[in-house]
C-alpha cells in the first residue's frame, strides 16, 4: 500500500524546527523522500533572523516554499518568493487577514502565478 509520501518524489529539502527533527519528520516518513535539515530555531515559525545559515541559504535557493502552520504564515507572508501555506486560522487577526473564518483550514499562496485560496 502506498502512502501520500510515495506520490511526491520531487521533495528535495524538508526544514524543521530545531528539536523536532527526529520525532515529527521520521515518524511521518519524510526522511524517505527528503533530506531533513533544521531551521536552527525553536520559534513557532520560520523567523528568518533566528534561523541558521543553511536554512536561509536553502530557502533563498528554493524555487518555491510549501509551508505548514500559522506560525510560518506569520513569519513568511512577506517574503518575495513563491510560498504556499497550509494552516488553520487560529486567531481573529489571521482569519481577517486571509479573509476566512476563524478555525478554517486554509491553503493560501503568495507570489504564485495564480492565487490559490481554499478553505474548509
VMD Tcl script that draws the C-alpha trace (Angstrom):
set ca {
  {0.00 0.00 0.00}
  {1.36 3.42 -1.00}
  {1.29 6.42 1.30}
  {0.94 10.02 0.21}
  {4.72 10.33 0.53}
  {5.21 7.80 -2.27}
  {3.48 10.25 -4.59}
  {5.96 13.08 -4.04}
  {9.41 12.09 -5.34}
  {10.20 15.75 -6.05}
  {10.86 16.74 -2.41}
  {14.41 17.98 -2.06}
  {14.65 19.56 1.37}
  {12.43 19.45 4.42}
  {13.25 22.05 7.03}
  {12.05 21.54 10.56}
  {12.01 23.47 13.78}
  {15.05 22.66 15.92}
  {14.37 19.89 18.41}
  {11.58 18.29 16.37}
  {13.75 16.91 13.58}
  {13.50 13.27 14.56}
  {10.11 12.89 16.18}
  {7.80 14.58 13.66}
  {9.59 14.04 10.37}
  {10.80 10.49 10.83}
  {7.51 9.39 12.35}
  {5.71 10.70 9.26}
  {8.23 9.10 6.88}
  {9.51 12.32 5.32}
  {13.09 11.13 5.70}
  {12.36 8.59 2.94}
  {11.76 11.27 0.31}
  {13.63 14.35 1.52}
  {16.83 15.47 3.10}
  {15.91 16.73 6.55}
  {17.51 19.92 7.81}
  {16.91 22.04 10.89}
  {15.91 25.68 10.80}
  {18.17 26.14 13.81}
  {15.38 27.93 15.65}
  {12.79 26.86 18.19}
  {10.43 29.70 17.19}
  {6.91 28.59 16.18}
  {7.51 29.86 12.63}
  {10.48 30.24 10.29}
  {11.51 33.66 11.60}
  {14.42 34.12 9.22}
  {16.53 36.30 11.51}
  {16.50 33.42 14.03}
  {17.29 30.64 11.53}
  {20.71 29.16 10.81}
  {22.75 29.94 7.69}
  {21.99 26.59 5.99}
  {18.24 27.12 6.32}
  {18.43 30.69 4.99}
  {20.66 29.65 2.06}
  {18.39 26.78 1.05}
  {15.23 28.85 1.35}
  {16.80 31.54 -0.84}
  {17.75 28.91 -3.46}
  {14.34 27.21 -3.44}
  {12.10 27.74 -6.44}
  {9.10 27.68 -4.10}
  {8.32 27.00 -0.46}
  {5.50 24.87 0.88}
  {4.84 25.83 4.46}
  {2.66 24.35 7.20}
  {1.21 26.19 10.17}
  {0.05 29.62 11.20}
  {3.45 30.45 12.73}
  {5.10 30.02 9.33}
  {2.40 32.15 7.69}
  {3.12 34.91 10.20}
  {6.87 34.61 9.62}
  {6.94 34.14 5.83}
  {3.93 36.00 4.45}
  {6.09 39.00 3.48}
  {8.89 37.18 1.65}
  {9.39 37.86 -2.05}
  {9.22 34.22 -3.08}
  {6.53 31.82 -4.22}
  {5.13 30.39 -0.96}
  {2.21 28.03 -0.43}
  {0.76 27.88 3.07}
  {-1.37 25.20 4.68}
  {-2.67 26.37 8.03}
  {-5.54 26.65 10.44}
  {-6.56 30.28 11.02}
  {-6.47 30.14 14.82}
  {-6.96 33.78 15.71}
  {-9.13 36.70 14.59}
  {-6.22 38.72 13.20}
  {-5.02 35.94 10.86}
  {-8.53 34.92 9.79}
  {-9.32 38.54 8.95}
  {-6.02 38.91 7.09}
  {-6.79 35.81 4.99}
  {-10.48 36.66 4.57}
  {-11.65 33.41 6.17}
  {-13.49 32.36 9.31}
  {-11.59 31.67 12.49}
  {-10.67 27.95 12.72}
  {-10.90 27.45 8.93}
  {-8.21 25.25 7.43}
  {-6.70 27.19 4.57}
  {-4.44 26.59 1.56}
  {-3.14 30.01 0.51}
  {-0.44 31.25 -1.84}
  {1.63 34.38 -2.25}
  {3.70 35.41 -5.26}
  {2.40 32.46 -7.30}
  {1.40 32.68 -10.96}
  {-2.18 32.20 -9.80}
  {-3.78 32.94 -6.44}
  {-4.87 29.86 -4.54}
  {-7.17 30.05 -1.59}
  {-9.08 27.02 -0.42}
  {-10.75 26.77 2.92}
  {-12.73 24.23 4.78}
}
mol new
graphics top color blue
foreach p $ca { graphics top sphere $p radius 0.5 }
foreach p [lrange $ca 0 end-1] q [lrange $ca 1 end] { graphics top cylinder $p $q radius 0.2 }
display resetview
